[in-house]
Amino acid sequence: MSRRIPVTASVSPAILGEKLKFSTSGRVARNRFLKAALTERVSTYVHGDPEKSGLPTPQLCNMYSKFSHGGFGMIFTGNIMVDKIHLEAAGNAIIDPSLNSPERREAFGNLAKAMKSDPEVLALAQLSNAGRQTPQFLCDEPISASDVQLMATRRGYGFGKPRPLKLEEIKPLVIDHFVFAAKFCKDAGFDGIEIHSAHGYLLAQFISETTNHRTDKYGGSLENRVRLNLEIFEAIRKEIPAETGFIIGIKMNSVEFQEKGLKCNEALVMCKEYERVGFDFIELSGGTIEKLAFSHLSDSTMAREAFFLEFAKEIRPQLTKTLVYLTGGFRTVPGMVKAIQDGVCDGVGIGRPITAEIDFPAKILSGKIQSALINPFDQDFAISNIASNTQMWQAQQTPYNSNVDINAGIMDMSNEKVEEHFRSAVQKYAEELVALAKTGKPLYGVFNYTPEQLCEKVAA
Ligand SMILES: Cc1cc2nc3c(=O)[nH]c(=O)nc-3n(C[C@H](O)[C@H](O)[C@H](O)COP(=O)(O)O)c2cc1C
């Protein structure tokens, strides 16, 4: 039996169906729903061979044509890496100037086409460089703002000590890569890009004093730490002017719960700068790999649903042109509607609930549901992250077919039997990851777990 998060009083979803107009590019999202970026880790990967790596596959396109029909106003890819070395994981899609080829252009063209299979949806590519958050098996000495090592493990793997980018390297190694990737995405048929400057990746490493100890024009004052993002924006806009209708947004942290991490008042100053230069939208998030924030860190945020709501509340009213999306924690229609009505955000970004139910927005807007399916792992990001990757992989196994349930083949963790079976399977998988990490061998892909495995078990 499927189970949903209980809602005490239903509310009309009408406000969520309102259009949003981006003031710089002039484009319009048909409603307030955003499919947040969710790394898929299933593009091609051949260890040590970037030419053969990072190509989106037909299976990935299967999933995105489903998301295209899920009822969203705007959908994002997972992080596409703009540097062939500094990946977030093996299996990321990659666009790097040195890997330009007709084959790569065709693969990304197919991805954009799949995302636009409902042409009314805005399809954006999220562009990123992992910097010091590049797993060590991919790079021993990654680039960063400074030489502050990430002392954490992810899926069992650690991270190397980074080297600070030299001043003269910032343009060729960072800015030019983002510009190249943005143009590549435009040519491929995407409606725009989102620059990933959240969650501790390279651009966030420049923003946060925890990781930026520079003394040149990219370090020290807030004005200096935000400079790189502004330069990237301006360099892209120079090549792709607003008149083209190409959307440019940014994902940023509203807060980092670390001693020297970004504070909300600093985030506000940055947002005003982003608005000044003309970003179409800002997507507010929070946390880093070192200090994850994708769960309720206090009881008080639980009632308000969205994790970063109290920070967004300070930021959104100060902006007049740039639209604000808030991502993280939205699970019910009353929670989303209240955030919009209170002026906390213009749009709602959704992550984990939509890997379980791709047509979550469509069902909400048609009045069928008021909340997400129960996710028993929602408060445990490590497991819910693996589970979401698995659900996305499951969705990739079949093409979109309007005659078939869009969620067919995706495990329903709200079902207690599924939960129980997946819980023990994922435990075993996590142990395998740790053992693999100890060998130093590369980790590629995600947990390929099928509901059939569950059926066999139940039948036995
Ligand atoms: C499987 C998975 C992959 C993610 N990958 C990305 C990513 O590539 N880029 C990004 O900005 N955030 C990524 N996130 C964070 C989500 O976009 C979102 O901010 C987070 O899950 C909180 O939203 P939720 O509570 O609705 O899941 C990922 C989250 C999950 C669960």
The ligand as an SDF file (V2000), in Angstrom:
LIG
                    3D

 31 33  0  0  0  0  0  0  0  0999 V2000
   20.2230   12.0100   -5.3940 C   0  0  0  0  0  0  0  0  0  0  0  0
   20.4760   13.4690   -5.1950 C   0  0  0  0  0  0  0  0  0  0  0  0
   21.3200   14.1270   -6.0730 C   0  0  0  0  0  0  0  0  0  0  0  0
   21.5460   15.5040   -5.9400 C   0  0  0  0  0  0  0  0  0  0  0  0
   22.3220   16.1450   -6.8650 N   0  0  0  0  0  0  0  0  0  0  0  0
   22.4090   17.4950   -6.8680 C   0  0  0  0  0  0  0  0  0  0  0  0
   23.0490   18.1750   -7.9280 C   0  0  0  0  0  0  0  0  0  0  0  0
   23.5490   17.5820   -8.8830 O   0  0  0  0  0  0  0  0  0  0  0  0
   23.0920   19.5280   -7.8680 N   0  0  0  0  0  0  0  0  0  0  0  0
   22.5190   20.2330   -6.8400 C   0  0  0  0  0  0  0  0  0  0  0  0
   22.5640   21.4530   -6.8450 O   0  0  0  0  0  0  0  0  0  0  0  0
   21.8980   19.6010   -5.8310 N   0  0  0  0  0  0  0  0  0  0  0  0
   21.8070   18.2650   -5.8290 C   0  0  0  0  0  0  0  0  0  0  0  0
   21.0950   17.6270   -4.8470 N   0  0  0  0  0  0  0  0  0  0  0  0
   20.3700   18.4310   -3.8670 C   0  0  0  0  0  0  0  0  0  0  0  0
   18.9390   18.6690   -4.3400 C   0  0  0  0  0  0  0  0  0  0  0  0
   18.9000   19.4530   -5.5180 O   0  0  0  0  0  0  0  0  0  0  0  0
   18.1080   19.3800   -3.2540 C   0  0  0  0  0  0  0  0  0  0  0  0
   18.7050   20.6380   -3.0170 O   0  0  0  0  0  0  0  0  0  0  0  0
   18.0490   18.5540   -1.9740 C   0  0  0  0  0  0  0  0  0  0  0  0
   17.7700   17.1930   -2.2570 O   0  0  0  0  0  0  0  0  0  0  0  0
   16.9980   19.0810   -1.0290 C   0  0  0  0  0  0  0  0  0  0  0  0
   15.7200   19.0110   -1.6110 O   0  0  0  0  0  0  0  0  0  0  0  0
   14.6510   17.8630   -1.1810 P   0  0  0  0  0  0  0  0  0  0  0  0
   14.5230   17.9570    0.3190 O   0  0  0  0  0  0  0  0  0  0  0  0
   13.3970   18.2340   -1.9130 O   0  0  0  0  0  0  0  0  0  0  0  0
   15.2260   16.5660   -1.5900 O   0  0  0  0  0  0  0  0  0  0  0  0
   20.9140   16.2340   -4.9000 C   0  0  0  0  0  0  0  0  0  0  0  0
   20.0910   15.5580   -4.0030 C   0  0  0  0  0  0  0  0  0  0  0  0
   19.8560   14.1950   -4.1470 C   0  0  0  0  0  0  0  0  0  0  0  0
   18.9250   13.5100   -3.1980 C   0  0  0  0  0  0  0  0  0  0  0  0
  1  2  1  0
  2  3  1  0
  2 30  2  0
  3  4  2  0
  4  5  1  0
  4 28  1  0
  5  6  2  0
  6  7  1  0
  6 13  1  0
  7  8  2  0
  7  9  1  0
  9 10  1  0
 10 11  2  0
 10 12  1  0
 12 13  2  0
 13 14  1  0
 14 15  1  0
 14 28  1  0
 15 16  1  0
 16 17  1  0
 16 18  1  0
 18 19  1  0
 18 20  1  0
 20 21  1  0
 20 22  1  0
 22 23  1  0
 23 24  1  0
 24 25  2  0
 24 26  1  0
 24 27  1  0
 28 29  2  0
 29 30  1  0
 30 31  1  0
M  END
$$$$
